[in-house]
Amino acid sequence: MSEFTNPAVGVDTNAPSGGFSFDNVHRNALIQQTAGNAQSSSDTKKSILPLATKTGTTIVGLVYKNGIVLGADTRSTNDTTVADKNCEKIHYIAPNIYCCGAGTAADTEKTTELISSQMELLRMNTGGGQSRIVTACTLLKRMLFRYQGHVSAALVLGGCDVNGPHLYQIYPHGSTGKLPFTTMGSGSLAAMAVFEADYRDDLEEEDAVGLVQRAILAGIFNDLGSGSNVDTCIIRTDGSVKMGRNDIMPNEVKPLREGVVRSDVLNMKKGTTAVLKSTFFKSKGMGVSLADVTVTAMET
């Protein structure tokens, strides 16, 4: 559905009324030629087509009997390097709305912060009532569509309002879908396999949380871009919210490190090195006292 009520908004009035446009034919041919020359030559100065940045995350959400359960892993990557083992991917939008983010960390963080601020201002301007999930979804999709996918934020938006629990998936280009359960990120296929096998309508809260945790664990163990711990967020229809930070820590290495018995051969005990002579010299100081200091009034 178009975001414009006036069909003439955003339309080039000088554009031809029909037919095909070949404005970019020469440009596209030049790009392909340059890319081909760069691949067949050792000259590094020649440009090639830009490639999409590979990001890694597993985020999920589902609707259960009395609310919404969101889940995310905690691994942040920089290419093939793990940049952060315990980052937060479940972002606050409103007291009754939370959002999981996948893609570029800065884009997901600042996009959710911006929409959260707009939702707060909207509540203040409309009497301080409860925010609607569809309002947050509309603000997010309009912003992402405006940037044509260059803001790399793939989101799972969930919350409960007067109309009940709602769950949306929002793609970086601005397209959205309202679903009973959804997964996004590089580990979404592994998580979706768990959902499709075990999801049922009207799940109890304990079963829903367990299903979300198993879905995130599937992404953690089957996707290289996902890892570390499992975070969950329960949003209930009665208005309460429960954040589960590090609910499951399958890769905790502290017990393993504490179980390692290290040799004391390299530990230098006191007295290992003999002291041949010890001499004490009393400090003489700088030879300056307060009597040698001149105090002058500061000019004002």
ABEGO torsion letter per residue (X at the ends): XBABABAABGBBAABBABEBBAAAAAAAAAAAAAAAAAAABABAABBBBBBBBBBBBBBBBBBBAAEBBBBBBABBBBEABBABABBBABBBABAABBBBBBEBAAAAAAAAAAAAAAAAAAAAAAGGBBBBAAAAAAAAAAAAAAAGGABBBBBBBBEBBAAEBBBBBBBAAGBBBBBABBBBEAAAAAAAAAAAAABBBGBBAAAAAAAAAAAAAAAAAABAABEEBBBBBBBBAAGBBBBBBGABBAABAAAAAAABBBBAAABBBBGABBBABBBBBBBAEAGBBAAABBBBBBBX
